[in-house]
Amino acid sequence: MDLEKAPPRRQEPEGCLVVAIRIPVRIVVLVLVVPVRMAWDALVVAGRFLNDTVLRPVGRALLWLGRAVFVWPFVGLWRYVVVPVAKGLAWLGNVLLVIPTVWLYRHVLTPVGHACAWLARGIGAGLGWLHARVLTPIGHAVTWVLRGIGAVLAAIGLGVFGAVAWLARYLVVVPALWVYEWILTPVGQAIAWCARGLAWLVSTVFTGIGIALYWTVRVLFVLPALGLYRWVLAPVGRVLAVVGREIRDALGHAWRVAGRISLAVGRFLANLFRWVFVEPVRWVYRTVLTPIGHVVRDAVLRPVAEAARSVGRATRQALTAARESVRQARADFRRMLFGEPKQREGVDRREPRGRETRTLGSSTTALTKD
């Protein structure tokens, strides 16, 4: 239950309207919240009891069942089927694929590759000799001939290009430049001046229309909406804000008070259950069942336990005697069939016998012993 106090907040000046709204709102909210809080606390207690007594054991059982049904079979399948099969397939793949492939690469492909590389080096050496000794001199000769032909053609083309350039200058460039300066430029300036005038006229018209529309919208929509917000919606919003804040505070206060009431009711019910059921059961257990249990223990259970222990001791002794008799009979039968076993000869360890202790005056070594 949430019985903590609300954090302190800064006190603000309050008016009579706030005080007049606060008391009825808190009374109504308290009346509405107390049943909800008590039902909530009852549900919390029932949920905790259900969780501790039913859901948690059922969850553990379902978890164990899920492990037994899903996890352990897959673990056993992985450990005892998949892993051995995978190891066997890996060994089989190594024997059938890897080892033959390595042998083929090492004893077949590598010698063939070395032979191909040696053959390629020989062909490359022959081509290099052909390039250096035959193709290079021929290329140099062809280059020298082409350079001579190119020089002759360049000399002839330079004269032809100069004549074509002089004709193009005086037949095309000079007339085109005159047309641009004395015809196209004045026409373009006149068109630009007309376009600027037309743009100014259109902008002036649209500016006037925009100003008219602005003042129309301002007068017909903005000023009435501003007056409605300032003189109607803002006061109503302030009143609703005060009411909402008071309802919020009342809900918090009522929830805490309802928690205290619910705690008191819960304690009363707990004490009632204790005095009606628990204390009588405890009194019956202490004053009736405990003496009866002591009498039963002293008069019945302890003599029965002593008798059972006596029977157990007698049974153990009888079993011990029977085992000894069977062991003796087995030894006598073995002695009758095979004779007496040979006795081991004792080994003289040259050590003093009995409880005599060694002293400095006694001869207990191999050299000084009698």
Summary of the structure (lengths in Angstrom):
residues: 370
radius of gyration: 59.6
end to end distance: 98.6
largest distance: 158.1
contacts: 760
relative contact order: 0.06
helix: 87%
strand: 0%
